[in-house]
């Protein structure tokens, strides 16, 4: 439990840090994909919709898809219109 709390704290700080290396932010989104707190949903959505790195967008969409937030479902059209097929693949992973 302590490790998961430490990891979650690191991940939340990292996704909000626009100066953090892309690889670190991607890892942070992946680590939050099983437990994305509601406080991180808006930041995650912003990255998912607008970041220039397709792998960052994919990780952010995946984290949103795994959350219980309605925000993911409300933004499926944005995901479906992403220019990268690697990002759009997240749609195939979504459970109804």
PERA-V943778 format. One record per residue. N is the residue number from 1. SS is DSSP state (~ for helix, > for strand, _ for the rest). PSI is psi in degrees with one decimal (none if undefined). Layout:
n->[N,N]
ss->[SS,SS]
psi->[PSI,PSI]
This chain:
n->[1,2,3,4,5,6,7,8,9,10,11,12,13,14,15,16,17,18,19,20,21,22,23,24,25,26,27,28,29,30,31,32,33,34,35,36,37,38,39,40,41,42,43,44,45,46,47,48,49,50,51,52,53,54,55,56,57,58,59,60,61,62,63,64,65,66,67,68,69,70,71,72,73,74,75,76,77,78,79,80,81,82,83,84,85,86,87,88,89,90,91,92,93,94,95,96]
ss->[_,~,~,~,~,~,~,~,~,~,~,~,~,~,~,~,_,_,_,_,_,~,~,~,~,~,~,~,~,~,~,~,_,_,_,_,_,~,~,~,~,~,~,~,~,~,~,~,~,~,_,_,_,~,~,~,~,~,~,~,~,~,~,~,~,~,_,_,_,~,~,~,~,~,_,~,~,~,~,~,_,_,_,_,~,~,~,~,_,~,~,~,~,_,_,_]
psi->[-41.0,-44.2,-42.1,-36.4,-41.4,-45.1,-43.7,-42.3,-45.0,-46.2,-43.2,-41.4,-39.5,-41.8,-27.3,-14.7,100.2,-12.6,-5.3,147.2,144.0,-42.7,-38.7,-41.5,-38.7,-46.7,-38.0,-43.6,-41.0,-42.3,-24.7,-3.4,-17.8,-11.4,66.3,114.4,150.1,-27.9,-17.1,-1.8,-46.4,-42.9,-43.2,-43.0,-41.3,-44.8,-43.9,-36.8,-25.5,-8.3,145.9,-22.2,116.5,-33.2,-33.1,-45.7,-43.0,-46.9,-39.5,-44.9,-40.2,-42.0,-41.8,-40.1,-32.1,-10.1,170.2,2.2,142.5,-15.4,-40.2,-51.6,-35.0,-15.6,20.1,-34.5,-40.0,-42.0,-45.0,-24.7,2.9,141.5,-20.9,128.0,-26.2,-33.5,-45.0,-22.1,-23.4,-31.8,-38.6,-20.6,-8.9,132.2,142.2,none]
